[in-house]
């Protein structure tokens, strides 16, 4: 657990790989579904691209931050 926290505390260089954005959005939606339900928030998905070149972990963090900001607004 301590090693996980240390890993998360150190910035790392992004690694861009092909990522299926709808799959990432679904994972974030599942992770935050209770918070979204309580705040009456729905995640609208109308992506122009099926796949994007991105660092998957950073993309997940961005989507989590956006949803949590919406929940707290």
BELRA-V367312 format. One record per residue. N is the residue number from 1. PHI is phi in degrees with one decimal (999 if undefined). PSI is psi in degrees with one decimal (none if undefined). OMEGA is omega in degrees with one decimal (* if undefined). Layout:
[[N,PHI,PSI,OMEGA] [N,PHI,PSI,OMEGA]]
//
This chain:
[[1,999,-44.0,178.9] [2,-63.6,-39.9,179.2] [3,-65.1,-34.2,176.2] [4,-64.5,-42.6,178.9] [5,-65.7,-40.0,177.4] [6,-64.7,-39.3,177.6] [7,-61.1,-44.2,-178.2] [8,-70.0,-25.6,-176.8] [9,-80.6,-18.0,-178.1] [10,-95.2,124.4,176.2] [11,-66.0,146.9,177.9] [12,-130.2,162.3,178.7] [13,-75.6,135.2,178.0] [14,-63.5,145.0,176.6] [15,-121.5,108.1,-177.9] [16,-82.1,125.1,176.8] [17,-137.7,160.3,175.1] [18,-63.9,128.9,-177.9] [19,-129.6,131.2,175.0] [20,-79.2,104.7,-170.3] [21,-65.0,-35.1,179.6] [22,-65.2,-35.8,178.2] [23,-66.1,-42.9,178.4] [24,-63.5,-43.7,179.2] [25,-61.7,-39.5,178.3] [26,-64.1,-40.0,179.1] [27,-64.9,-42.5,178.9] [28,-66.3,-40.6,178.7] [29,-62.0,-41.7,177.4] [30,-65.2,-43.5,-179.1] [31,-61.5,-39.3,-174.6] [32,-108.6,17.8,-173.5] [33,-58.4,-39.5,-179.2] [34,-68.2,-42.5,177.6] [35,-62.7,-41.8,-179.4] [36,-65.7,-41.9,179.5] [37,-62.7,-45.9,-179.0] [38,-61.9,-31.2,-179.5] [39,-96.3,5.7,-178.3] [40,54.4,47.1,-179.9] [41,-112.2,135.6,174.3] [42,-116.3,141.7,177.5] [43,-91.2,108.6,178.5] [44,-84.5,130.5,-178.9] [45,-124.7,115.2,175.9] [46,-142.9,65.4,-174.7] [47,-77.5,135.2,176.4] [48,-71.9,-33.8,-179.2] [49,-109.6,140.8,175.6] [50,-78.6,-33.0,-175.9] [51,-133.1,140.9,177.8] [52,-127.5,157.4,175.9] [53,-94.2,109.9,-174.0] [54,-158.4,165.8,169.9] [55,-81.8,114.7,-172.2] [56,-58.6,-46.0,-178.1] [57,-63.6,-40.2,179.0] [58,-68.8,-36.9,177.2] [59,-63.9,-41.5,176.4] [60,-59.7,-45.5,-179.0] [61,-62.9,-40.0,177.9] [62,-61.8,-47.0,-179.4] [63,-65.7,-39.6,176.4] [64,-60.4,-45.9,-179.8] [65,-61.6,-42.1,179.4] [66,-62.8,-45.0,-179.5] [67,-66.1,-44.2,-179.6] [68,-64.7,-35.6,175.4] [69,-63.2,-40.4,178.1] [70,-65.9,-39.9,179.3] [71,-62.8,-39.9,-175.8] [72,-83.5,-10.8,-177.7] [73,-73.7,none,*]]
//
